Amino acid sequence: WNDGTHSDAYQAVVNANADLISYYAGDENVGVARARNLAARQASNDYLVFVDDDCVAPRWWLDWLQARLVSMPGVDVVAGITSALKEPGMGWAARVQSLFSMLPRPLETDEGILFVTANVALRREAFWQAGGFTDCKTFSGAGEDTELSLRLHSLGYRLVIDNSWLVYHEVGEAFRSRVRRYWRYGLANEWMHARPATRRHVEAVLRETSRLSPLKRFVTEFDAALPVARLECNSQPLAWLMAANKAASTVSYFMDCRAAQRQISKNANMGSSL
């Protein structure tokens, strides 16, 4: 399913693989959640497999998944991982992003496994029983996968992380773009807090957010990143810059979580005054 960006370049790939794929081009951009749901409606086999457009799957990607599903017939979701797509002549931003693995990856939390759509396979029946991805235009592109993960858990489905099933994720995202992405992740907590399946998860995230001030958080993240950066480069000033870049990126997420917390409190106060 193409979300409103069809071009001759896409058509050339479609024509070359017409015997292998079914391709649908939407007339307009409807947002990532709705686009994924529309694509899922075209599927007919037991599992839906999602990958992001900035990822490169190895040739054995689906073969590995098939073997995993055969060996574990009771599993409903296989959450794969991402690894940096390392290429010759990587620039500064790519080196930092690769070094600290600042990529979307599944997590195992107290509430359960959280997958990312960069690399995941879901049993089609489970996907639709859970209602698919929630289409929320306010926070489009952030939080839909986390929210669906926890809805699947609440329904009793079995999710596993496979650290050997991977795709290669492009790196080189500029610092400003990375901060914007973390901004979406942080503010999405407001939307997720309003949903029963994700409220407990969000409250745990916000408790962690409030534990340290932004400055203390930066110092903590910097101290943790500096030894790693020193192994990457011989220049001490460059190692400091790398560690500071990593710390500032992480702090941006926690600051936006705080913004979400303020909005949640504001919403609660408005509700209690009605």
C-alpha positions in Angstrom: 0.0 0.0 0.0 1.5 3.3 -1.1 0.3 6.2 1.1 -0.2 8.8 -1.6 3.4 9.1 -2.8 3.2 7.0 -6.0 5.7 7.9 -8.7 7.2 6.4 -11.9 10.1 5.1 -9.8 7.7 3.0 -7.7 5.9 1.8 -10.8 9.1 0.5 -12.3 9.7 -1.7 -9.2 6.1 -2.9 -9.3 6.4 -3.8 -12.9 9.6 -5.8 -12.3 8.1 -7.8 -9.5 4.5 -8.1 -10.7 4.5 -11.9 -10.2 5.6 -11.5 -6.5 3.7 -8.6 -5.0 0.3 -6.9 -4.9 0.6 -3.2 -5.0 -2.0 -0.6 -4.1 -1.5 3.2 -4.5 -3.7 5.5 -2.4 -4.9 8.8 -3.9 -3.8 10.8 -0.9 -1.8 10.6 2.3 -4.0 9.2 5.1 -1.3 8.8 7.8 0.8 5.9 8.8 -1.7 4.1 11.0 -4.6 4.2 8.6 -2.3 3.3 5.7 -1.0 0.2 7.5 -4.6 -0.9 8.3 -5.6 -0.4 4.7 -2.6 -2.6 3.6 -3.5 -5.2 6.2 -7.0 -5.5 4.7 -5.5 -6.7 1.4 -3.7 -9.6 3.2 -5.0 -13.1 3.2 -2.4 -15.2 4.9 -1.9 -16.0 8.6 0.7 -13.3 9.4 1.1 -9.6 8.6 4.7 -8.4 8.3 5.6 -4.7 8.7 8.9 -3.0 7.9 9.6 0.8 7.6 10.6 2.5 4.4 14.1 3.5 5.8 15.0 -0.1 6.5 16.7 -2.7 4.3 15.8 -6.3 4.8 18.5 -9.0 4.3 17.8 -11.7 1.7 17.1 -14.3 4.4 14.6 -12.0 6.3 11.4 -13.9 5.5 13.0 -17.3 5.5 14.2 -16.7 9.1 10.7 -15.5 10.1 9.1 -18.6 8.5 11.5 -20.9 10.4 10.8 -19.1 13.7 7.0 -19.4 13.2 7.3 -23.1 12.4 9.3 -23.7 15.5 6.9 -21.7 17.7 3.4 -22.3 16.3 1.8 -20.7 19.3 3.4 -17.3 19.0 1.2 -14.4 17.8 3.8 -11.6 17.4 7.5 -11.8 16.6 9.2 -8.5 17.3 12.5 -8.2 15.3 15.3 -5.8 15.9 17.1 -3.1 13.8 20.8 -2.7 13.2 22.5 0.3 11.8 23.0 0.2 8.0 26.8 1.0 7.9 28.1 2.2 4.7 31.6 3.6 3.6 32.2 7.2 4.3 29.6 7.5 7.1 29.2 11.1 8.2 29.2 12.5 11.7 25.4 12.1 12.3 25.5 8.5 11.0 28.5 7.6 13.3 26.7 9.0 16.4 23.4 7.3 15.6 25.1 4.0 14.8 27.5 4.1 17.8 24.7 4.6 20.4 22.1 2.5 18.5 19.6 5.3 18.4 17.2 3.3 16.4 13.6 2.1 16.9 13.8 -1.3 18.7 11.5 -3.6 20.7 11.5 -3.3 24.5 10.6 -5.7 27.3 8.8 -3.8 30.0 6.8 -4.6 33.2 3.7 -4.3 31.1 5.0 -6.6 28.4 6.9 -6.5 25.1 6.6 -3.4 23.0 7.3 -3.9 19.3 8.1 -1.3 16.6 6.8 -1.4 13.1 10.3 -1.2 11.7 10.4 -5.0 12.0 7.4 -7.0 13.2 5.2 -9.9 12.3 1.7 -10.2 13.7 -0.9 -13.0 13.4 -3.6 -11.4 11.2 -6.4 -12.7 13.4 -4.9 -11.2 16.5 -4.2 -7.9 14.7 -7.9 -7.5 13.8 -9.3 -8.7 17.1 -7.2 -6.0 18.8 -8.6 -3.5 16.3 -5.5 -2.8 14.3 -3.5 0.4 14.6 -5.4 3.3 16.2 -5.7 6.1 13.8 -4.9 9.3 15.8 -4.0 12.2 13.6 -2.9 14.3 16.5 0.1 12.1 17.2 0.5 10.4 13.8 3.7 8.5 13.5 4.3 8.0 17.2 2.9 5.6 19.8 0.6 3.5 17.5 2.9 0.5 17.8 3.3 0.8 21.6 -0.5 1.1 22.0 -1.2 -1.9 19.8 1.5 -3.9 21.6 -0.2 -3.4 25.0 -3.7 -4.0 23.6 -2.5 -7.4 22.3 -1.0 -8.2 25.7 -4.3 -7.3 27.4 -6.1 -9.8 25.2 -3.7 -12.6 26.1 -1.7 -12.9 22.9 1.8 -14.2 23.0 4.6 -11.7 21.9 8.3 -12.6 21.7 11.4 -10.7 20.7 13.8 -12.4 18.3 17.2 -10.7 18.5 18.4 -12.6 15.5 15.7 -11.5 13.2 16.8 -8.1 11.9 16.6 -5.4 9.3 19.2 -2.7 8.6 18.1 0.7 9.5 19.4 3.8 7.7 21.5 6.2 9.8 22.5 9.7 9.4 19.5 11.5 10.7 20.3 15.1 11.5 20.3 16.1 15.2 17.3 18.4 14.6 15.3 15.7 12.9 16.1 13.3 15.7 15.0 15.7 18.3 11.7 16.2 16.4 11.2 12.4 16.4 11.8 12.2 20.1 9.5 15.1 20.5 6.7 13.1 18.9 7.5 10.1 21.1 7.4 12.2 24.2 4.2 14.1 23.4 2.5 10.9 22.3 2.3 10.0 26.0 -0.6 12.4 26.4 -2.6 10.6 23.8 -1.7 7.2 25.1 -2.5 8.1 28.7 -6.1 8.6 27.6 -6.3 5.0 26.4 -6.8 2.2 29.0 -4.3 -0.2 27.5 -1.4 2.2 27.7 -2.2 4.3 30.8 -0.2 2.2 33.2 2.8 2.2 30.8 2.6 6.0 30.4 2.4 6.5 34.1 5.6 4.5 34.6 7.4 6.5 31.9 6.3 9.8 33.5 7.5 8.7 36.9 10.9 8.0 35.4 10.8 11.3 33.6 10.2 13.3 36.8 13.0 11.5 38.7 15.7 13.8 37.5 15.9 17.4 36.3 16.8 17.9 32.7 20.3 19.0 33.7 20.9 16.0 36.0 19.5 13.8 33.2 22.0 15.3 30.7 24.9 14.7 33.1 23.8 11.1 33.7 23.4 10.4 30.0 26.7 12.1 29.2 28.7 10.2 31.8 27.3 6.9 30.4 27.9 7.8 26.8 31.5 9.2 27.2 33.3 5.8 27.7 31.6 4.5 24.6 32.5 7.6 22.6 36.1 7.3 23.7 36.4 3.8 22.2 35.1 5.2 18.9 37.5 8.0 18.4 41.0 9.1 19.7 40.2 12.8 19.9 39.0 13.7 23.4 37.0 16.8 22.2 35.3 14.7 19.5 34.4 12.1 22.1 32.8 14.8 24.3 30.8 16.1 21.3 29.5 12.6 20.5 28.5 12.0 24.1 26.9 15.4 24.4 24.9 14.7 21.2 23.6 11.4 22.6 22.8 13.0 25.9 21.0 16.0 24.4 18.9 13.7 22.2 17.8 11.6 25.2 17.0 14.7 27.3 14.8 16.0 24.5 12.6 13.0 24.9 12.3 13.4 28.7 11.6 17.1 28.4 8.8 16.3 25.9 7.5 13.7 28.3 7.3 16.4 30.9 5.3 18.6 28.5 2.9 15.6 28.0 2.7 15.3 31.8 1.7 19.0 32.1 -0.9 18.6 29.5 -2.3 15.5 31.1 -2.6 17.4 34.4 -4.2 20.3 32.7 -6.7 18.0 31.0 -7.5 16.3 34.4 -8.0 19.7 36.0 -10.4 20.8 33.2 -12.3 17.6 33.6 -12.7 17.9 37.3 -14.0 21.5 37.0 -16.8 20.6 34.6 
